[in-house]
Amino acid sequence: MKKAILNALRALADPTRLSILMRIRQGEMCACELPKKVRVSQPAVSQHLSVLFSAGLVKLRIDGRRRLYRLSVRGRRIFANLERWE
């Protein structure tokens, strides 16, 4: 398998990262909002977002001091494929 596919699958395998992606899927979200929504610490959220970013599943936009995340094209494609399994 391609390295990119393996990285994406590894990123999706973690329940917390999957929960973060489900929140971001609803629209662009500040990293500062995620700890309350997924019930983990801010440093843990930052680490998870870094993995998701490295896997190409999310995009980052910096607005002043805020870090805003949204699904990347790859992330949207993966969710579209997963929805077919339901």
DAVEN-V49146 format. One record per residue. N is the residue number from 1. RES is the residue in one letter. SS is DSSP state (H for helix, E for strand, L for the rest). PSI is psi in whole degrees, 0 to 359 (999 if undefined). OMEGA is omega as a letter, one per 20 degrees, with the letter a starting at -180 (* if undefined). Layout:
((N:RES:SS:PSI:OMEGA) (N:RES:SS:PSI:OMEGA))
This chain:
((1:M:L:153:r) (2:K:L:149:r) (3:K:H:321:a) (4:A:H:320:r) (5:I:H:316:r) (6:L:H:318:r) (7:N:H:319:r) (8:A:H:317:r) (9:L:H:320:r) (10:R:H:319:r) (11:A:H:321:a) (12:L:H:341:a) (13:A:L:340:a) (14:D:L:127:a) (15:P:H:324:r) (16:T:H:317:r) (17:R:H:322:r) (18:L:H:320:r) (19:S:H:318:r) (20:I:H:314:r) (21:L:H:321:r) (22:M:H:323:r) (23:R:H:314:a) (24:I:H:331:r) (25:R:H:331:a) (26:Q:L:348:r) (27:G:L:168:a) (28:E:L:138:a) (29:M:E:141:r) (30:C:E:138:r) (31:A:H:333:a) (32:C:H:339:a) (33:E:H:339:a) (34:L:H:324:a) (35:P:H:318:r) (36:K:H:323:a) (37:K:H:325:a) (38:V:H:1:r) (39:R:L:48:r) (40:V:L:166:a) (41:S:L:160:r) (42:Q:H:316:r) (43:P:H:322:r) (44:A:H:318:r) (45:V:H:316:r) (46:S:H:317:r) (47:Q:H:317:r) (48:H:H:318:r) (49:L:H:323:r) (50:S:H:318:r) (51:V:H:315:r) (52:L:H:322:r) (53:F:H:315:r) (54:S:H:327:r) (55:A:L:355:r) (56:G:L:19:a) (57:L:L:339:r) (58:V:E:157:r) (59:K:E:152:a) (60:L:E:136:r) (61:R:E:128:a) (62:I:E:127:r) (63:D:E:94:a) (64:G:L:241:r) (65:R:L:356:a) (66:R:E:141:r) (67:R:E:111:a) (68:L:E:127:a) (69:Y:E:147:r) (70:R:E:163:r) (71:L:E:141:r) (72:S:L:176:r) (73:V:H:315:r) (74:R:H:317:r) (75:G:H:318:r) (76:R:H:320:r) (77:R:H:318:a) (78:I:H:315:r) (79:F:H:322:r) (80:A:H:319:r) (81:N:H:321:r) (82:L:H:325:r) (83:E:H:332:r) (84:R:L:338:a) (85:W:L:341:a) (86:E:L:999:*))
